[in-house]
């Protein structure tokens, strides 16, 4: 089993060094966190998308012998309803 603790620790270190859009970034990170516009003005925010990119970059550095996929198709067809539970539906091909 893969221990993701080193990956998450690396992500946290990089997270502390990552600037926000209004701060114009810095020389060590190309990634910046966008500001969120609210009725009270611009607020700093860390989104899931930016964190995911940091995680994948660290994963690729630390786990060079592993492979990953963004969206791997499944053999069966699934439908997600209002209850957010997966319901397997009949395969279209029979």
Long-range contacts (C-beta under 8 A, 24 or more apart in sequence): 2-63, 2-66, 6-62, 7-55, 7-58, 7-59, 7-62, 7-63, 8-55, 10-58, 10-61, 10-62, 11-51, 11-54, 11-55, 11-58, 14-54, 14-58, 15-46, 15-51, 15-54, 18-50, 18-54, 20-44
